[in-house]
């Protein structure tokens, strides 16, 4: 894939998931070099932040010409101060691609060697060690991006072919040369939102998967209880003017198009009326967790799609400071490094994913509670009641995991803490928001895995394998490849993990 200007989220999918290699367009490198040469000349006899000044609250201190290069190394080394769990390789790769793209816009004044080395890291699967904890997301991901910059100058550590190694060792193995920091490479690499954006891109992809899975499971439950079709009809959902709701309903209709179990209300409840009948044998309406799927997942889909738009805008923007504009022959100082856009979207995304998880937990409870569904034995127990336990044990896991996500859904966006001698007096906490969003997403996969197994057991109990829609039958068959129908009690945790892995691979 050749990179020149605008990157779409699907391009990230090609590089991160499909492992497609990237190439740099010649015009891109020419644009970067032009920006570098301009800044090199323009910065002579001028005060430009981060070129010949200190950083943050120490920007009032002039840096002598002989110390300007060392200044950049000092910045990188001093801010390589992260701690906690390393970021997963996919998130680091996405972050590097995001950083490469924004630096390639020609608004940062970096030397082309920075772009070239980032490309080599991406193509050779060299993953810099970047920690979850460190950045407050205001001068960008300063600490996390410092760890990326540290590796680019040949220091720090990387993950390489499954092992954690020193960057120096891997440079020797791959015959690569570290960058020689020029005018402002240290600040340009560190001042930006690329890590929170990289994590956010992976989160958005997984949230999209979760939405698809939730639709499938919701459809399957509606089938096995033989629900009526009007609650996902085009007419009913067309009377509410939310695109997400209408899209979800349309996807449900497509999923259920060949089901033999979904019923039409007119065939059962509109054909007769007996005034003497005081209690209807036919259920008039389903519980909300079955009937209100378009209204619940609609906002999830709308929020997810808007988050994708914001992420795409961010990775194609100059999120640096100062901003070099060759056309105007000027250097602008401001705050494009501030991560509020990403922070807010990650908070919104984790909230809707938590709601999706809550929907799954309630659907699961519907299946497991015989008094509510009046169809299945307690806990969809295919064994001997009282002696066997069915899905009773895994419900505890689903409930506790959902509860954790509810707690984690409190926003980071409004949890600014002034720091940096109050220079950064209001910050975004965007990277924290993205990391917590990732945790909520992982939790959702776990709950949906439990729900998927329970649905398979329910289909088994009713013998509906040949009556469900082809889409539900495919899901059933795949789950059954992992966990066979069971009546005797089994150790469940290995199956939960395998089904979770299957859902994440969809």
Secondary structure, 3 states (H helix, E strand, C coil): CEECCCCCHHHHHHHHCCCCCCEECHHHHHHHHHHHHHHHHHCCCCCCCCCCECCHHHCCCECCHHHHHHHHHHHHHHHCCCEEEECCHHHHHHHHHHHHHHHCCCCCCCCHHHHHHHHHHHHCCCEECCEEECCCCCCECHHHHHHHHHHHCCCCEEEECCEEEEHHHHHHHHCCCCCCCCCCHHHHHHCECHHHHHHHHHHHHHHHHHHHHHHHHHHHHHHHCCCECHHHCHHHHHCCCCHHHHHHHHHHHHHCCCCCCCECHHHHCCCCCCCCCCCCCCCCCCCHHHHCHHHHHHHHHHHHHHHHHHHHHHHCCCCCCCEEECCCCEEECCCCCCCHHHHHHHHHHHHHHHHHHHHHHHHHHHHHCHHHHCCCCHHHCCCCECCECCCHHHHHHHHHHHHHHHHHCCCCCCCCCCECCCCECCCCCHHHHHHHHHHHHHHHHHHHHHHHHHHHHHHHHHCCCCCCCHHHHHHHHHHHHHCCCCCCCCCCHHHHHHHHHHHHCC
